[in-house]
Amino acid sequence: MNTSEAIRARRSIRKYKKGTVIPKEHIHQMLEAAMMAPSACNTRPWEFVVVETEEIREQIMKSHPYTQMLKTASLAIVVCGRPDLQESVCAGFWPQDCGAAIQNLLLQAKELGYGTCWCGCYPVMERVKELQEILSVTSQPLAVIAVGEADEEPAARGFYDEARVKFL
């Protein structure tokens, strides 16, 4: 699968085949792709929490109402921002940088044959604080990414809209 195919084939998956085990080398590939994303001043203001246990996934589902797909997903990858790693001219760009990392992760997962769903946390600070407690982190949980073998094939929802483009 090339990049263009992955971009156009990626979907938000909310139903997964329960019991699929994702090999560690695939998890590593997804995380490596995420960490290859660009970041302001190359600060790489992120960290990742891979949640494989059902118990912690259940805690996440209780604190974040839009993560119910974790019931059948193989795992969750929580992408956390590290604003403390960005100073002066680079300060404040960590949400964009983490967003780029997330997109890389989603596309790598698609190429490996997995479905994903991006569930935002930040800037809803109540969710951020609850996830910090659940995951025992001080970084800012930006998103929960469900990962697993898709058990649905939703239609594409994205499309090119020329009305939103201005050429100068």
N, C-alpha and C positions, 0 to 999 in steps of 0.2 A: 504494500500500500504506500503510495507516495503522499506527500504533504497535502496536496490539493484534494486527493481522495479522502484522506483522514478528516480534513476540515469539513467537507461536504457530507460525510457519513456520520459524524459525531452527533449524538443525541443525548438528551437528559433522560436517563433510564430510571424508572421508579419501581420496576419489578425485576427481580433477579432469581436465578435458579439456586435454591437453597442448597448448601452443602458443598459448593464449589470451593476448592482450595487453590489459592493463588500462590504459585511457587515464589520463594524468596528472591530468586533471580529476576522475576518479573517485577516484584515490588521495588527492587533495587533499580531496575531500568526506568521505572516511572519516576522514582525520586531523583535519579541522575538527570533525566530529561527536565524535571522541574528546576533543578539547580543550575541548569545551563541557560536559564532565562536571563535576559538583561536586567540590570538594576542600576539605580542612580549611583554614580561614582563607584560602581562595582562593590557596593557595600553588602550585597547578598543578605538583606534583612529578613531572613526567614528561618524557621525551623519546622520540622514535620513530626507529627505524632501518629504512628501507625497503630490503629486499634483493631486487634484481631479478636479479642475476647467478647463474647456475647454479653457478659455482665456490664462492661463499660459501654458497649453500644446501646444497651438498654437505658443506661443513665443519660447518655447523650439524647436519646429519643424523648425522654421525660423532660429534659431541659430545653429542647429545641423542637417545636411542633412540626417543622417541615423536614424532619429527617426520618420519617417513619419507614422509608425504604431500607433502612439499616436492619430491619427484621429479617430480610432475606439476602442482603448484600454479604459478600465474603469478608469485607473489612471496610473500615473508614480511614481515610487519611485526613488528619486535621492540619491545615496549613495555618501556621501562626506567624505573626509579624513581630519583628524586633526593631521597633523605632529607636531603641537605644544604640543601635549600630550606625545610625545616620546622624551626622552632625553638620553644622553650618549650611553650605549650599546644597547639600544632599538631604537635609532634614525634611521629613514629611512625605517623602515619595514611597514609603514602604507599602501602602495599600496597592499602588500601581505595580510595584515590583512583584509583590506576592500574587497579584492577578495574572501577571505574565507567567509566573512559575506554575500557577494552577492550569492555565491554558496548555502549557507544554505537557503537564502531567496528563490532562484529559486526552490530548492527541496521541501521546505515547500509549496510554491504556487502550485506546481504540485500535491502534496498530497491532497491539498484542492480543486483540480479540475480546477485550472487556468493555462493559458498559460502565458509565459513570454518571453521577449527578452532583452538581455543585450546589451546596446549600450554604448561603451566606450567614455569617454571624456578626462580624463587625460591619457597621457601627452600632448595632443594637447592643448597648453596653450590658444589659441584664444577661443576655446570652453569653457575651464575652466572659463576664465574671463567673457565671455558673460553669462554663467549660474550663476556665482556668482552675477552678476547684476540682472538677472531675478528673482533669488530666494532670493535675499538680504541676502547672507551668505558670511562669510570670509573664511570658510573652502574650501577645494579643491574638487569640483565635479569630482568624479572618473568615475561614470557611471549613465546612465539613464536606469531604468528597467521599461519596459512597462508591465502592468499586466491587464489581462482580460480573458473573456471566449473565448477560441480558436475557430476560424471559419475556421480552416484548420488542416490537419494532415500530416505534412511533414514526409518524411522517415528519418530514423536515418542517420546521417552523420559521427558520431564517430564510431570507431572500434578499436579493439586490434591489435597492430602492433608489432609483436615480434622482428622485425628488430631494433626497438627503445629501446630495453631492453638489458641490459648487466648484467649477473650474475657473481659475483666474488666469 
